[in-house]
Amino acid sequence: MPFTTASLTGTVLESILFGVLLHRNGINTLPNGTHIEAVPLGLLLKEAISHNIFPSNAVQATMQLVHIFRNRLHPGNELRQDYKLTLRVSITIKTMFELALIDWSQTIS
């Protein structure tokens, strides 16, 4: 369950960033010429940060945490970590993400 929670939270973040960058900001390609449809979460997050789409440092930091813990799914990554992705950690990350989305939504007109 911890990996499923982290994965699904990251998937929701990826979908939101894709939608915001493409439909709200009109970004079709990254500066390196890669079409936004082919960009993974990490690059979407980097692009979102470069365009200052997050309303606060707290929201941005939460989104970065979601990305970090989603990357734990890669083979061997979790085994190399000192602090494991436990059920409590995954639920905390999901809850922080939900609160950050509420905060972010209050700034969208």
C-alpha positions in Angstrom: 0.0 0.0 0.0 2.8 2.6 0.7 4.1 2.3 -2.9 0.6 2.4 -4.4 -0.3 5.6 -2.4 3.0 7.3 -3.4 2.5 6.2 -7.0 -1.1 7.4 -7.3 -0.3 10.7 -5.6 2.5 11.3 -8.1 0.2 10.4 -11.0 -2.3 12.9 -9.9 0.4 15.6 -9.6 1.7 14.7 -13.0 -1.8 15.1 -14.5 -2.3 18.4 -12.8 1.0 19.8 -13.9 0.5 18.6 -17.4 -2.9 20.3 -17.5 -1.8 23.6 -16.0 1.3 23.9 -18.2 -0.4 22.9 -21.4 -3.9 24.4 -21.0 -3.5 27.3 -18.6 0.0 28.4 -19.6 0.0 27.3 -23.2 3.3 25.5 -23.0 3.5 22.8 -25.8 7.3 22.2 -25.7 10.1 22.6 -23.2 13.1 24.8 -24.0 15.0 21.8 -25.2 12.3 21.1 -27.9 10.7 18.1 -26.2 6.9 18.1 -26.6 5.2 18.3 -23.2 3.3 15.0 -23.8 6.6 13.1 -23.7 7.9 14.7 -20.4 8.1 12.8 -17.1 7.0 14.2 -13.8 10.4 15.5 -12.8 10.7 17.7 -15.9 7.1 18.8 -15.6 7.8 19.9 -12.0 11.0 21.7 -13.1 9.1 23.5 -15.8 6.3 24.4 -13.4 8.9 25.8 -10.9 10.6 27.8 -13.7 7.2 29.4 -14.5 6.3 30.1 -10.8 3.0 28.3 -11.0 3.0 27.5 -7.3 1.5 30.1 -4.9 4.0 29.5 -2.1 7.2 27.8 -1.2 5.2 25.4 1.0 3.1 24.2 -2.0 6.2 23.9 -4.2 8.1 21.9 -1.5 5.2 19.5 -1.1 5.1 18.9 -4.8 8.8 18.2 -4.7 8.3 15.7 -1.9 5.6 13.9 -3.9 8.1 13.6 -6.7 10.9 12.3 -4.5 8.7 9.6 -2.9 7.1 8.6 -6.3 10.7 7.9 -7.5 11.0 5.3 -4.8 9.2 2.9 -7.1 12.2 2.5 -9.4 14.0 -0.9 -8.9 16.6 -0.8 -6.1 15.9 2.8 -5.2 14.0 2.0 -2.0 16.7 -0.5 -1.0 19.3 2.2 -1.0 17.3 4.6 1.2 18.1 5.1 4.9 14.5 6.2 5.6 12.0 3.8 4.1 8.7 4.5 2.5 6.4 3.2 5.2 2.6 3.3 5.3 2.7 6.3 7.7 5.1 8.2 5.3 3.0 7.6 2.3 -0.2 8.7 4.0 1.6 11.8 5.3 2.8 12.7 1.8 -0.7 12.2 0.4 -2.3 14.3 3.1 0.3 17.1 2.6 -0.4 16.9 -1.2 -4.2 17.2 -0.6 -3.7 20.2 1.7 -1.3 21.8 -0.8 -3.9 21.4 -3.5 -6.5 23.2 -1.3 -4.0 26.0 -0.8 -3.2 26.2 -4.5 -6.8 26.1 -5.5 -7.6 29.2 -3.4 -5.2 31.2 -5.6 -6.7 30.2 -9.0 -9.2 32.6 -10.4 
